């Protein structure tokens, strides 16, 4: 009596004998499959071609996505380079906050940018970037371990932007290099609710925060250096 083979047994056999169809080429034209694309019955060779076309299409889509991401990252890198160059030309520490803010706004096309610094050296205590800082803002910045990116929930610091409408925002704590002490907060805002979203990556924002912190820490009182 001939035993009945189930599909898993057949599949295992074919897996263990990859030369089966090479030794039985006539079967290639006899095996019939149902195409998931057209619903019609096709040969094994035709089904294999469909599978290969699907894989090739998926590979094309993946390559296209990688290319697009590379272009976007390259564009951001160029903007970052322009921002850095503007700050490298500053010779007066007191001018750095304004140059940093304006260059960030122009190079990255951000509608509104501002910042505030505290624990400053005495000669900078009355500057515009040391005004309107409350204990709540400092507490918020101290607790901001990673950049905030998303909707504006009526954040107090967003008022520094002096804009009528800010729907999305980025807030980055500024910290003294080496010690990690918080000495400021950088705020970006846009009237577009989709400009800054919680699903965005923050790698470049982390770099912006580190660069801004390094550029501004000369204004901080020496005890925090």
VEXLUM-668102 format. One record per residue (C-alpha): residue in three letters; y, x, z. Coordinates in steps of 0.02 Angstrom, whole numbers, plus 50000, padded with zeros to 5 digits. Each point is the difference from the previous one (the first is absolute). Layout:
<dozas>
 res     y     x     z
 ALA     Y     X     Z
...
</dozas>
This chain:
<dozas>
 res     y     x     z
 UNK 50000 50000 50000
 UNK 50169 50070 49949
 UNK 50128 50014 50140
 UNK 50171 49921 49972
 UNK 50143 50124 50007
 UNK 50164 49948 50079
 UNK 50169 50059 49934
 UNK 50026 50129 50138
 UNK 49834 50082 49959
 UNK 50045 50009 49816
 UNK 50172 50070 50042
 UNK 49923 50132 50113
 UNK 49876 50049 49865
 UNK 50135 50020 49869
 UNK 50105 50100 50122
 UNK 49854 50117 50032
 UNK 49962 50014 49814
 UNK 50168 50026 49911
 UNK 49911 50047 49838
 UNK 49912 49832 49986
 UNK 50111 49929 49863
 UNK 50002 50167 49909
 UNK 49811 49987 49990
 UNK 50005 49816 49955
 UNK 50151 49988 49884
 UNK 49937 49841 49918
 UNK 50033 49906 50162
 UNK 50186 50035 49991
 UNK 50019 49872 49863
 UNK 49884 49874 50081
 UNK 50077 49995 50175
 UNK 50127 49860 50003
 UNK 50141 49978 50126
 UNK 50135 49871 50029
 UNK 50175 50066 49974
 UNK 50118 49959 50145
 UNK 50145 50013 49877
 UNK 49942 49884 49861
 UNK 49853 49910 50080
 UNK 49892 50032 49847
 UNK 49835 50093 49997
 UNK 50017 50183 49951
 UNK 49890 50153 49988
 UNK 49988 50135 50130
 UNK 50100 50117 49890
 UNK 50140 49872 49983
 UNK 50004 49970 50187
 UNK 50009 50186 50030
 UNK 50150 50011 49883
 UNK 50085 49859 50096
 UNK 49971 50093 50164
 UNK 50069 50161 49926
 UNK 50154 49909 49932
 UNK 50032 49923 50172
 UNK 49987 50170 50083
 UNK 50115 50078 49870
 UNK 50127 49860 50023
 UNK 49995 50021 50190
 UNK 50025 50188 49978
 UNK 50148 49971 49884
 UNK 50081 49883 50127
 UNK 49973 50127 50139
 UNK 50075 50141 49896
 UNK 50148 49891 49955
 UNK 50030 49961 50183
 UNK 49987 50184 50049
 UNK 50122 50045 49862
 UNK 50123 49868 50058
 UNK 49988 50059 50181
 UNK 50027 50180 49944
 UNK 50156 49950 49903
 UNK 50068 49902 50148
 UNK 49968 50145 50119
 UNK 50082 50119 49877
 UNK 50155 49890 49992
 UNK 50011 49992 50190
 UNK 49979 50189 50011
 UNK 50147 50023 49880
 UNK 50108 49884 50105
 UNK 49948 50094 50157
 UNK 50048 50164 49915
 UNK 50173 49934 49954
 UNK 50028 49940 50179
 UNK 49949 50171 50070
 UNK 50114 50091 49880
 UNK 50150 49897 50055
 UNK 49968 50043 50182
 UNK 49971 50185 49964
 UNK 50178 50010 49934
 UNK 50076 49943 50166
 UNK 50088 50139 50095
 UNK 50076 49897 50141
 UNK 49877 49924 50124
 UNK 50118 49857 50037
 UNK 49994 49947 49817
 UNK 49811 49995 49992
 UNK 49975 49818 50059
 UNK 50114 49930 49866
 UNK 49927 50109 49861
 UNK 49823 49958 50057
 UNK 50033 49813 49999
 UNK 50096 49996 49835
 UNK 49876 50112 49909
 UNK 49853 49899 50065
 UNK 50085 49841 49938
 UNK 50042 50069 49828
 UNK 49841 50097 49963
 UNK 49879 49865 50057
 UNK 50106 49852 49944
 UNK 50000 49921 50173
 UNK 50140 49870 50018
 UNK 50039 50037 50183
 UNK 49971 50154 50107
 UNK 50067 50053 50169
 UNK 49951 50096 50155
 UNK 50047 50030 50180
 UNK 49976 50155 50107
 UNK 50005 50026 50187
 UNK 49983 50144 50123
 UNK 50130 50086 49891
 UNK 50095 50158 50036
 UNK 50174 49960 50074
 UNK 50095 50040 49840
 UNK 49909 49859 49909
 UNK 50008 49869 50138
 UNK 50136 49895 49917
 UNK 49932 50003 49822
 UNK 49958 49838 49907
 UNK 49814 50036 50014
 UNK 50009 49999 50190
 UNK 50074 49824 50016
 UNK 49921 49830 50040
 UNK 49841 50070 50077
 UNK 49924 49892 50136
 UNK 49859 50037 50121
 UNK 49891 49876 49906
 UNK 50023 50095 49837
 UNK 49954 50164 50082
 UNK 49848 49922 50081
 UNK 49948 49928 49831
 UNK 50018 50170 49916
 UNK 49903 50087 50138
 UNK 49854 49883 49973
 UNK 50003 50016 49811
 UNK 49856 50121 49973
 UNK 49990 49963 49813
 UNK 50133 49936 49880
 UNK 50027 49812 50003
 UNK 49994 49924 49826
 UNK 50012 49812 49976
 UNK 50101 49843 50030
 UNK 50162 50003 50096
 UNK 49968 49907 50163
 UNK 50184 50003 50050
 UNK 49986 50178 50060
 UNK 50153 50058 50095
 UNK 50006 50164 49906
 UNK 50013 49909 49832
 UNK 50178 49953 50051
 UNK 50048 50181 49968
 UNK 49979 49966 49814
 UNK 50146 49879 50002
 UNK 49917 49894 49866
 UNK 50006 49812 49985
 UNK 49818 49983 49952
 UNK 49856 50117 50043
 UNK 49829 49924 49970
 UNK 49892 50156 50011
 UNK 50026 50163 50090
 UNK 49934 50173 50041
 UNK 50033 50081 50169
 UNK 49953 50178 50037
 UNK 50017 50086 50168
 UNK 50081 50172 49993
 UNK 49922 50130 50114
 UNK 50040 50179 50047
 UNK 49881 50115 49906
 UNK 49878 50081 50119
 UNK 50033 49894 50154
 UNK 49989 49827 49922
 UNK 50146 49934 50105
 UNK 50080 49849 49916
 UNK 50184 50027 49961
 UNK 50037 49872 49865
 UNK 49951 49858 49886
 UNK 50012 49990 49810
 UNK 50014 49825 49926
 UNK 49979 49944 49819
 UNK 50026 49821 49943
 UNK 49988 49890 49848
 UNK 50042 49818 49958
 UNK 49834 49995 49906
 UNK 49860 49940 50115
 UNK 49872 50093 49893
 UNK 50089 50169 49998
 UNK 49924 50055 50164
 UNK 49837 49918 50053
 UNK 49871 50031 50136
 UNK 49868 50036 49868
 UNK 50095 50150 49931
 UNK 49940 50176 50033
 UNK 50109 50099 50121
 UNK 49955 50180 49954
 UNK 50166 50032 49912
 UNK 50093 49913 50141
 UNK 49920 50119 50124
 UNK 50061 50146 49893
 UNK 50175 49924 49991
 UNK 50002 49985 50189
 UNK 49943 50180 50026
 UNK 50126 50066 49874
 UNK 50144 49898 50072
 UNK 49954 50056 50176
 UNK 50002 50183 49949
 UNK 50167 49978 49910
 UNK 50084 49913 50147
 UNK 49931 50085 50153
 UNK 50142 50128 49998
 UNK 50114 49861 50064
 UNK 49894 49970 50154
 UNK 50043 50076 50168
 UNK 49916 50169 50023
 UNK 49891 49939 50144
 UNK 49902 49893 49875
 UNK 49974 50137 49871
</dozas>
